Amino acid sequence: MRIAIIGDGISGLHLALRLQQLDIDVTLFGAKAPEAVRNGRALNFVARSGSTRRREELLGLDLWASPDTLAEARTVTVHGPEPLTFRADPDPAYSMVDFRLYLPVLVEEYVARGGRHLVTPLTARTAYDAAGDHDLVVVAGGRAAGELFPRDPERSPFDAPQRVLCGGLYRGIGESVPHSIEFHVMPGVGEVLRMPFHCADGHVDVLGLEAVPGGPLDPLCRIPYDADPAHFHSVVLDALHRYVPDLRERVDERAFALNRPADLVQGGVVPVVRRAWRALTDTTYALAVGDAWIVNDPITAQGANLGSHCALEVAEAIAAGPPYDDAFCRAAEERMRPYAESVVQWTAAFLRPPTPQLLELFRAADADPSVAAAFATNFDDPPAMWHSIAAPERTAAFLAHVRSRSEGPDASDGSVPLPSSASAAAGTPRTPQWADLTARPS
């Protein structure tokens, strides 16, 4: 069997590397050579979760584990009339490495292991051409996604960007908690994210502003950088002073600046769920994964992690063998959907004004470290996260469960071990995790 993968982002690469481990013939198509990615503009600012890092270990890619690449703490602050803050540390730590470093290394590793990487425009034409000599075409990115897979209106809650984004890599920002991710929420205004990051120039900080369209932060996120960098920096500092004064106090004005002009990302993302598959010929189908299937706003930092998760799910489906027909594509979509839909719903909830149950959870986390710890755990378990915030009664049940565990005899270390997926309690099928794959030959 021969598999073509269109797109060499994290989804396409994790899929290609896993299929390679399983001795399946795979060709990976990318829009740029590794060196062009290294020297290009910032693509995004990804925080890779513990589950994604474990999948990387499975793939033989435990390449970034030094302390300067890790975020071991997370703080959440809600500003406004009823301010609150809590610390919800990820365990294990998140890894924060510029994808201009990460993706080229993975491509080169894949090629060093004998893989084929072809640089070409990632269009529908590429997919149709690949269908001629491959048994399945997996589309993981590029223009081919929009050309092949139409928007699924029933699963796409938005038809326009829900945030105006202005994020970059900066110098001159101090941390209140070492190696920490800060998430600041200003209801009706937007969010501010600060997190440590490792790029080609070493340690920097991501500073991301997410503005509610039409809100007071919106025009500040649209200020151009190139016309007047000094004015741009002053606008960013003014925004921090107005909305996140404690973060502003940690900025050294003499050192504060964008690391490089190419380290800035501005714009907006339209969250979308597309149809997951279609026929290319009478016998060959195209299956969408990663951003080709689902694009999420970065507010929950789930896009790359979801793409990695789905890639290994698809690898297992492919490894079960042909035929790769419409029944295969339908089954592969259903295999990915429970986990993916949780991410879509959770992200949509965070983009909307906070619900009463979400504020209740935040208040509980502010008052009880065991709730904060459980909330942190759920960041790497989207089905459990969505279950815990989907409705008032579910949040109440989640809090009751956490408190009962924290009061039990096994809670002496302050941690709160939760069920592997709270969604199981709601009758939602659990999608297999990466650990299910370790029995496979490599």
C-alpha positions as a printed Julia matrix, in Angstrom:
442×3 Matrix{Float64}:
   0.0    0.0    0.0
   1.15   3.54  -0.8
   0.01   6.63   1.11
   0.4   10.26   0.01
   0.34  13.05   2.6
  -0.33  16.59   1.38
   1.04  19.03   3.95
   4.1   18.85   6.22
   2.92  20.62   9.35
   2.76  18.73  12.62
  -0.18  16.55  11.5
   1.41  15.49   8.22
   4.81  14.91   9.8
   3.58  12.91  12.77
   1.49  10.8   10.42
   4.39  10.27   7.99
   6.81   9.34  10.75
   4.39   6.88  12.34
   3.58   5.22   9.01
   7.31   5.0    8.38
   7.71   3.19  11.7
   4.97   0.78  10.63
   6.79   0.01   7.34
   4.1    1.63   5.2
   5.19   3.32   1.97
   4.52   7.05   2.31
   5.28  10.17   0.28
   5.14  13.55   2.03
   4.37  16.71   0.03
   5.4   20.1    1.44
   5.11  23.66   0.16
   8.62  24.69   1.26
  12.03  23.15   1.74
  13.18  22.94   5.39
  15.64  25.82   4.99
  12.92  28.09   3.6
  10.77  27.37   6.67
  13.71  28.13   8.97
  14.27  31.49   7.33
  10.61  32.45   6.96
   8.1   34.42   8.97
   6.62  33.09  12.19
   3.95  30.5   11.49
   2.31  30.37  14.92
   3.29  30.06  18.56
   2.6   26.5   19.63
   2.58  25.03  23.14
   2.98  21.26  22.76
   1.21  19.39  25.55
   2.33  16.4   27.55
   0.34  14.03  25.33
   1.94  15.46  22.2
   5.38  15.11  23.77
   4.63  11.47  24.59
   3.62  10.88  20.98
   6.94  12.44  19.97
   8.73   9.97  22.24
   6.89   7.14  20.48
   8.12   8.56  17.18
  11.7    8.78  18.47
  11.57  12.58  18.55
  12.29  13.56  22.15
  14.42  16.44  20.89
  13.44  19.42  23.05
  13.43  18.69  26.76
  15.92  21.19  28.17
  14.51  23.57  30.82
  14.67  26.59  28.51
  12.12  24.98  26.2
   9.6   24.02  28.88
   6.7   25.74  30.64
   6.12  24.11  33.99
   3.52  26.5   35.41
   0.32  28.16  34.23
  -1.61  31.03  35.77
  -5.12  32.09  34.81
  -6.38  35.56  35.72
  -9.85  36.98  35.09
  -9.88  40.78  35.2
 -12.94  42.92  35.8
 -15.46  43.67  38.54
 -14.89  40.26  40.13
 -11.15  39.6   39.62
  -9.73  36.19  40.38
  -6.57  34.27  39.7
  -5.31  30.75  40.13
  -2.34  28.6   39.23
  -2.98  25.45  37.19
   0.35  23.82  36.36
   0.59  21.4   33.41
   2.01  17.99  34.28
   4.12  17.11  32.43
   5.37  20.49  31.32
   4.49  21.96  27.94
   7.25  22.39  25.35
   7.51  25.75  23.58
   9.68  25.6   20.46
   9.37  27.79  17.38
   7.91  25.73  14.54
  10.53  27.31  12.28
  12.94  25.09  14.23
  10.64  22.18  14.97
   9.17  21.4   11.54
  12.42  21.45   9.53
  14.07  19.09  12.0
  11.16  16.65  11.69
  11.27  16.79   7.89
  15.01  16.12   7.93
  14.57  13.25  10.39
  11.87  11.74   8.19
  14.14  11.99   5.12
  17.13  10.6    7.06
  15.01   7.55   7.87
  14.43   6.98   4.17
  11.31   9.06   3.57
  10.38  10.96   0.4
   9.66  14.68   0.75
   8.52  16.5   -2.37
   8.33  20.31  -2.46
   5.38  21.48  -4.55
   2.28  23.72  -4.29
  -0.23  22.07  -1.97
  -3.28  22.37  -4.2
  -6.17  20.12  -5.15
  -4.27  19.38  -8.36
  -1.44  17.91  -6.3
  -3.9   15.65  -4.51
  -5.53  14.5   -7.75
  -2.12  13.79  -9.3
  -1.05  11.81  -6.23
  -4.21   9.72  -6.45
  -2.88   8.16  -9.64
  -0.18   6.13  -7.9
  -1.25   6.05  -4.24
  -3.93   4.04  -2.45
  -4.97   6.91  -0.17
  -4.3   10.64  -0.13
  -4.3   12.26   3.32
  -4.59  16.05   3.19
  -3.05  17.79   6.2
  -2.8   21.4    4.98
  -2.33  23.8    2.12
  -4.8   25.24  -0.37
  -5.98  21.72  -1.13
  -7.97  21.75   2.11
 -10.36  24.51   1.09
 -10.48  23.3   -2.51
 -11.37  19.7   -1.65
 -13.3   19.79   1.61
 -16.28  22.15   1.96
 -17.25  23.72   5.26
 -19.57  21.62   7.39
 -22.19  24.19   8.45
 -23.71  21.97  11.14
 -20.38  21.69  12.97
 -18.94  25.14  12.25
 -20.46  27.56  14.79
 -18.77  30.67  13.34
 -18.46  32.16   9.87
 -16.01  34.98  10.74
 -12.98  35.45  12.99
 -13.94  35.65  16.65
 -10.72  37.4   17.67
  -8.38  39.93  16.1
  -4.91  38.54  16.74
  -1.62  40.33  17.34
   1.12  38.06  18.63
   4.88  38.14  18.51
   8.17  37.11  20.04
   9.49  39.8   22.39
  12.39  40.6   24.64
  12.3   42.55  27.89
   9.39  40.83  29.65
   9.83  39.43  33.16
   8.04  36.46  34.75
   6.23  36.51  38.06
   6.4   32.69  38.11
   9.43  31.07  36.43
   8.79  29.02  33.27
   5.11  29.95  33.3
   2.27  30.47  30.86
   0.06  33.44  31.77
  -3.49  33.63  30.48
  -5.37  36.86  31.18
  -9.1   37.13  30.45
 -10.89  40.47  30.08
 -14.57  39.65  29.43
 -15.92  41.66  26.51
 -12.42  42.86  25.6
 -10.35  39.78  24.83
  -7.36  37.9   26.2
  -3.64  38.4   26.71
  -1.21  35.5   26.63
   2.41  35.52  27.75
   4.59  32.44  27.67
   8.29  31.55  27.42
   9.47  30.43  24.01
  12.57  28.98  22.38
  13.51  30.29  18.94
  16.63  30.44  16.78
  17.85  33.39  18.86
  17.38  31.58  22.15
  14.91  32.51  24.89
  12.17  35.02  24.12
   8.58  35.52  25.27
   5.4   35.16  23.3
   3.07  38.07  23.9
  -0.28  37.55  22.27
  -3.27  39.9   22.23
  -6.65  38.45  21.23
  -9.25  41.19  20.78
 -13.0   40.77  20.6
 -13.9   42.21  17.16
 -15.26  45.72  17.57
 -14.12  45.9   21.19
 -11.69  48.39  22.72
  -8.64  46.19  22.09
  -9.5   45.61  18.41
  -7.9   48.74  16.86
  -4.73  48.26  18.91
  -4.22  44.8   17.4
  -4.36  46.24  13.88
  -1.54  48.78  14.28
   1.13  48.03  11.63
   4.66  47.37  12.79
   6.82  48.17   9.78
   5.67  51.79   9.35
   6.81  52.84  12.83
   8.2   50.14  15.17
   8.57  52.57  18.08
   4.91  53.57  17.82
   3.89  49.93  17.58
   5.8   49.08  20.77
   4.26  52.04  22.6
   0.75  50.93  21.57
   1.42  47.41  22.89
   2.74  48.78  26.18
  -0.27  51.08  26.51
  -2.57  48.09  26.0
  -0.77  46.17  28.74
  -0.94  49.17  31.07
  -4.68  49.51  30.52
  -5.72  45.86  30.62
  -2.97  43.85  32.35
  -1.12  46.31  34.61
   0.67  43.63  36.63
   2.23  42.28  33.43
   3.09  45.8   32.28
   5.03  46.35  35.51
   7.33  43.47  34.59
   8.29  44.96  31.23
  11.7   46.63  30.97
  11.03  49.52  28.58
  14.7   49.81  27.66
  14.84  46.19  26.49
  11.26  45.7   25.28
  11.05  45.1   21.54
   9.91  42.6   18.97
  12.72  40.08  18.51
  12.63  40.42  14.7
  10.13  41.9   12.24
   9.42  38.37  10.96
   8.4   37.31  14.48
   5.01  39.07  14.38
   1.68  37.49  13.45
  -1.43  39.64  12.95
  -4.84  38.83  11.54
  -7.73  36.57  12.38
  -8.71  32.92  12.17
 -12.1   31.73  11.0
 -12.85  28.6   13.05
 -14.13  25.92  10.7
 -14.93  22.22  10.53
 -14.76  20.84   7.0
 -16.1   17.66   5.46
 -13.54  15.01   6.28
 -13.25  13.05   3.05
 -14.11  12.85  -0.64
 -13.45  10.66  -3.68
 -10.62  11.72  -6.0
 -11.03   8.87  -8.48
 -13.25   5.81  -8.7
 -10.87   3.98  -6.38
  -8.83   6.59  -4.43
 -10.09   8.86  -1.67
  -8.8   11.94   0.1
  -9.04  12.12   3.9
  -8.58  15.39   5.81
  -6.65  15.69   9.09
  -5.22  18.57  11.09
  -5.91  22.06   9.79
  -7.27  20.61   6.56
 -10.17  19.22   8.58
 -10.55  21.54  11.57
  -9.21  25.05  12.21
  -9.58  26.32  15.78
  -8.94  29.76  17.21
  -5.68  29.61  19.23
  -7.39  30.71  22.46
  -7.24  27.18  23.92
  -3.85  26.26  22.36
  -5.27  23.01  21.0
  -4.7   23.19  17.24
  -1.31  21.5   16.92
  -2.03  19.08  19.75
  -5.3   18.03  18.12
  -3.51  17.62  14.8
  -0.91  15.34  16.36
  -3.58  13.29  18.13
  -5.57  12.78  14.93
  -2.46  11.93  12.93
  -1.67   8.93  15.09
  -5.31   7.84  15.11
  -5.28   7.86  11.29
  -1.97   5.98  11.26
  -3.55   3.14  13.21
  -6.55   3.07  10.91
  -4.27   2.91   7.86
  -2.14   0.2    9.45
  -5.23  -2.02   9.75
  -5.02  -2.35   5.96
  -7.02  -1.59   2.82
  -9.41  -1.07   1.22
  -9.17   2.7    1.74
 -12.65   3.35   0.43
 -15.57   5.47   1.57
 -16.28   3.08   4.44
 -12.67   3.44   5.61
 -12.86   7.25   5.45
 -16.15   7.31   7.31
 -14.74   5.05  10.05
 -11.55   7.13  10.3
 -13.59  10.29  10.74
 -15.71   8.7   13.45
 -12.55   7.51  15.16
 -11.22  11.09  15.35
 -14.49  12.9   15.95
 -15.19  12.48  19.72
 -11.85  14.02  20.66
 -11.95  16.65  17.92
 -15.51  17.76  18.65
 -14.59  18.29  22.28
 -11.85  20.7   21.18
 -14.24  22.54  18.84
 -16.92  22.93  21.51
 -14.49  23.86  24.26
 -12.81  26.48  22.05
 -16.17  27.92  21.02
 -17.14  28.22  24.69
 -13.97  30.17  25.48
 -14.58  32.5   22.54
 -18.04  33.4   23.81
 -18.75  35.41  26.98
 -17.99  33.26  30.05
 -20.91  31.08  31.09
 -22.04  31.02  34.73
 -20.65  27.5   35.16
 -17.25  28.47  33.74
 -17.03  31.4   36.15
 -18.09  29.06  38.94
 -15.24  26.72  38.03
 -12.77  29.61  37.94
 -13.95  30.82  41.36
 -13.53  27.32  42.74
 -10.03  27.06  41.27
  -9.18  30.43  42.81
 -10.2   29.13  46.21
  -9.11  25.47  46.01
  -5.74  24.25  44.61
  -7.19  20.79  43.99
  -9.72  22.28  41.55
  -6.95  24.25  39.84
  -4.91  21.05  39.5
  -7.86  19.19  37.98
  -8.51  22.05  35.56
  -4.84  21.88  34.51
  -5.15  18.14  33.89
  -8.17  18.71  31.67
  -6.2   21.04  29.39
  -4.55  17.9   28.05
  -7.81  15.94  27.95
 -10.31  17.87  25.79
 -13.2   15.39  26.25
 -12.86  15.76  30.01
 -12.5   19.53  29.74
 -15.61  19.92  27.61
 -17.58  17.61  29.86
 -16.61  19.68  32.91
 -17.86  23.0   31.46
 -20.61  22.02  29.01
 -23.53  22.55  31.39
 -24.08  23.75  34.98
 -24.9   20.28  36.25
 -21.71  18.86  34.71
 -19.58  21.55  36.3
 -21.25  20.86  39.65
 -20.55  17.14  39.27
 -16.94  17.84  38.28
 -16.38  20.06  41.32
 -18.03  17.55  43.63
 -15.83  14.79  42.25
 -12.65  16.84  42.63
 -13.48  17.85  46.18
 -14.34  14.32  47.21
 -11.01  13.07  45.84
  -9.03  15.87  47.45
 -10.54  14.99  50.83
  -9.72  11.31  50.43
  -6.75   9.34  51.78
  -4.82   9.48  48.46
  -4.69  13.27  48.26
  -1.77  13.89  50.61
   0.39  15.25  47.76
  -2.23  17.81  46.79
  -2.88  16.28  43.38
  -6.26  15.09  42.23
  -6.16  12.03  39.96
  -9.25  12.14  37.77
 -10.79   9.45  35.58
  -9.0    9.05  32.25
 -11.94  10.79  30.62
 -14.89  12.39  32.33
 -16.69  12.08  29.01
 -16.94   8.34  29.6
 -19.32   9.09  32.45
 -21.52  10.93  29.99
 -21.67   7.98  27.62
 -19.3    9.48  25.04
 -16.96   6.9   23.46
 -13.34   7.42  24.38
 -10.98   7.81  21.45
  -7.82   5.69  21.93
  -4.78   7.61  23.12
  -1.2    7.4   21.89
  -0.4    4.76  24.54
  -2.67   2.35  22.67
  -0.16   2.42  19.83
   2.89   1.15  21.65
   2.1   -2.47  20.93
   2.61  -1.87  17.24
   5.9   -2.97  15.68
   8.29  -0.15  14.81
